[in-house]
Amino acid sequence: MSLPALGSFSPLTSLAFRGRPRFVMSGRSKALSVAPILTKFQKDCDTPLPVLRYVADAMADNMRAGLAIDGGSDLKMILSHVDTLPTGNEKGLLYGLDLGGTNFRVLRVQLGGKEERVIATEFEQVSIPQHLMFATSQELFDFIASGLAKFVEGEGNRFHLPPGRKREIGFTFSFPVNQTSIDSGILIKWTKGFAVSGTAGKDVVACLNEAMERRGLDMHVSALVNDTVGTLAGARYYDDDVVAAVILGTGTNACYIERKDAIPKLQGQASSSGKTIINTEWGAYSNGLPLTVFDREMDAASINPGEQIFEKTIAGMYLGEIARRVLLAMAEFAPLFGKSIPEKLFTPFVLSDSWKARKNMRVNEQIMFSVPNLIGPMQAGGVGFKCKKSCGRGVQHDW
């Protein structure tokens, strides 16, 4: 099945993204020109059942191809090397580090087994300065190790480490890696707006261990997992029926439990278990996705054009940018903000981060006061719904 070609807005779209803020004239003729933009955007956002079935079938084909051979499809179908999952009997003090977006999180938890489950838990979230997203590998991991050291210093009497035992930490690293064992993995590439130099092709666990040593931390990474794998493992601590996990945050990904005899590229490798967790890296999927002109424009302007297309259509990092582009296209042809378009509306990704999205939700509220008088209440409701839906997803799911 082939999908119909999705058009663009003729001259409207090309004009919408040019230049600096300019004055726009008020008037019904200008205001009414917003209606075609909204109507076409709504049509392009529709996903009828045949389209959904086509995308689902194509994704399943890509998954099978990725299981057959490395590099066989857009979906990498990465082996996690996690062959056993929690049973609920686990006890002791454990630490966790989650790096996967514009923040990193550190956690400590005291597990009490089947009877007591989670006895105590504490966590902190630290924002990563934007310049470190483009810094060197050592600078980024030194910053993380410093935050982790401060967190460890606050360990209270609710947490107990047996004498002579070294602190262990699980490292959730939510970027594509070629995992070679449970505690090592080679970075394939950065995503989600990161472009850290000197890390691609290196073992990210070694990078973190070295940074902790430089900081004087008596701690060792015992497991490297993707955020989806960590989510699945955490859920299995409470429910034996969990078989898959999906992340919808700054980015998106999914993992699931697969039979090893269904993984051709794994055949011949010794194993003590009949199942393993597969990290799909489905954010990179692109085959047959119904894209709007705003999706295409945003992808072309991103730091990784042509990559992570599925992620760019549904993940929190990008939904705010899509909303900004829609608003800008409308504002070019109607006086939504008065005599001139606000400077910030020309700033790419001004709605990208969760705190920025909360702050800039006020922009949408202000627009709603103006739009009903310009294009009618029903279409205005559509504007509000789409803008709030796009920004709100980024706010609600960026954990």
Buried (B, 14 or more C-beta within 10 A) or exposed (E): EEEEEBEBBEEBBEEBBEEEBEEBEEEEEBBBBBBEBBEBBBEBBEEEEEBEEBBEEBBEEBBBBBBEEEEBBBBBBBBBBBBEBBEBEBEBBBBBBBBBBBBBBBBBBBBEEEEEEEBBEBEBEBEBEEEBBBBEBBBBBBBBBBBBBEBBEEBEEEBEBEEEEEBBBBBBBBBBBBBBEBBBBBBBBBBBBBBBEEBEEEBBBBBBBBBBEEBEBEBBBBBBBBBBBBBBBBBBBEEEEBBBBBBBBBBBBBBBBBEBEEBEBBEEEEEEEEBBBBBBBBBBBBBBBBBBBBBBBBBEEBEBEEBBBBBBBBBBBBBBBBBBBBBBBBBBBBBBBEEEBBEEBBEEBBBBBBEBBBEBBEBBEEBBEBBBEBBBEEBBEBBBEBBBEBBBBBBEBBB
